[in-house]
Amino acid sequence: MLSTAAPGDLRTFLARLRRLDPAALVRIRPEPDGGVRLWTVLPFHVLATRAMPGRTPGDVTVRAADLWDGLTSDTVPTRYDGQWRGMLPDPAAPVIEELTAAECQRIGRQAAESLDRARDRARREGRAVGERRLRDTLLDHTAFTVATGSERHTVRLRLVIGLLRMGFAPEGPVAVRRSGDRIGLEGVHGAVWNPSAGLRMLT
């Protein structure tokens, strides 16, 4: 199903993904110039991807849990190719801006502080506001904007959080890419993208 020369990279990707969503699907595609690229949808509606050296028999979709189990056994994961819908962005799309991992981490810390304040305020006011609702509202906030000519592109907080939660930007530069009407953030270990309107997982 997947043979990789970088099992540590695969293990890290799957370990972080399983903590966020144990039932997540992973789409594995061969790269045009060799290697493979993994795609998945995070539970807060962000598309995450990482490339690594390896081989795959084709474009296949499997469950992250099955792929994880296959790291220590000869089990062949069941394919769920029909459960992936929607177009993927071009991972090599043009870079329209660049920032640093430190800036993204600062945004992430500020978001965590904002969530704590909102939670405390709701308690003081006696309002029953669910944790998930608070998080969803916060994730839709604008993290920053990028201007290209006369156009302005909004980067939502959910993209920054996805980049950080997957461990894609511990250091170094973070590129802002644009593929059609979609925006992505790429760190040294992977990238996150706004999913297309039609991207969904069937269950």
N, C-alpha and C positions, 0 to 999 in steps of 0.2 A: 504493500500500500504506500509506504513512504520509507525510503532509505536516505539517511542523512549523515554527512560527515561531521555534523555539529550537534550531537545528541544533547549537549548541555544547553544549547540555545533552544532546542525544541522543548526540553524539560522545563526550562524557565518560562517559556511562553505558555505552555499548558498548565503549569502550576498556578500562575497568576490568573489565567482564564478560569480554571476550576474554582478558585476562591470566589470569583465574581459570579459565575454561573456554571454549576456542575453539569447542567444539561445542554450547554452550548454546542452548536455545530461548528465544525472547522472545514472550510473549503481549501483544498490543496491543488495548486495549479503549477504546471511546469513554467519556468521562466524562459523567455525567448533566447537568452544568451547562456542558458544552463542554470542549474539550481532549481529551487522550488520556492513558491510563495504561499504562505498560509493566510487565510482571511477568516474573520469571525465577527459576529455582532455582539457587542457588550450589552448588558442588561439596561443601560441607560441610553440606548439607541445611538451607539457610535460604532462605526466599522473600524476594526483594528487589523493590521497586517504586518507580517514580518517575513523577510526573505532569508534564505539560508541555503548552503550547499546541500545538494541531495538529488534524489530521483523519485519520480512518481509515474505510474503507468498511464496517467492521464489526468483529466480534471475530475476530481472526486470530492465528495462531501461525506464526512464521518462525524461521529460524536466525539467531543473532546475527551470524555471519560474513557471511551474505547481506545482512542489513540494513546492515552496515558497508560492504560493497562498493557498495550502492546509494546511499551518500552521495556517491560520485564518479562514478556512471554512471547510465544509465537502466534498468539491470537490474531486473526485477521479481522479488523473492524468491519462491521456491517456498513454498507453504503447507504447514504440518504440523499443521493444526488437530486431527487425530485423535490426535496424540501427547501431548496435554496431558490429564491426568486429575486430578480432585480439585477441591474447592471453594476459592474464594478468600475471604479474610477481608474484612470491611468496613473499608476504609482510613480511614473517618471514625468508627470505633468510639470509645466513651468513653475519655477519658484518666483513668487511675487513679493516676498518679504522674508526677512530672517531675524530671529531673536535668539536669546540664549536659554539654556535649560534653567539657569538660575532665575530668569524672569518668569518662566512657567511655574517653577516651584514657589515663587513668591505669590503668584496668582492663586495657586492651590492652597497655600497657607491662609491667605485672606478669605478664600471661600469657606474653609473650615471654621474660621473665626466668625464669619457671617452666619453660618448655620448654627453655631453655638448661641450667638446673640438672639437669633430668631426663635430658637427653642426656648431659651430662658424667658424671652418676652411673652411667648405664648403661655408659659406656665404662670407668670406673674399676673397675666390678664385673665387667667382661668379659661383660656380657649383650648378646645380639643382639636389640635391640628396634628395630623399624623406625620410621623417622621418622613415617610416616603413623599408625602405632598410637599413638605418643606424642601426636601432634596430636589424634587422635580422642578419646583419653582426656581430654586437657585441655579440649577443646571442650565436653565433657559436664559440666564442673564448673559449680557455681552461681556466677554473677557477683554477683547480689544478689537479694533477695526483696522483694516488695511486698505489704503487708497492706491488704485492703479489708474492713472489718468483721471477721467471724470467719474470713475466707478469707485464705490466703497463696499468692501466686503466685511461682513460681520463674522467674527469668530466667537462662537458660543462657549460658555464655560465648560459645557459637557465635553468638548473636544480636548481642552486642556486637562481636565480630570482624567479622561480616558488615557491620554498620553502618559500621565503620571502613574495611574493605577496599574498600567501594564509594564511599567519600568522601562519605557522606551527612551526617556531623556534624563538619565542620571547626571549628565554633564554635557558640555559641548554645545554646538549650535542646534537650533530648531528651525527648520525651513517651513514656510507657509507655502503650500502648493495650491494651484487652481486647476481643476479638471472640469471643463464645462462650467456648470453653475455650482459645482461642489468645491468645498475648501477642505484641505487636509493639513495636518501638522506632522512633520517627520523629524524624529530624533535619531540618535546614533544607533538605536536598536530596533526601530520600527516606526510605524506611522498610524495615525488615526484619521478617519474621514467622516464627513457627513454622509450618511447613507442616502441612496436615491429614494424617491417617494414610493417606489414600488418594491423596495427591498423588504422582505418579510420571511419569517421562518414558519413553515407549516408544522403542526404537531398532530 
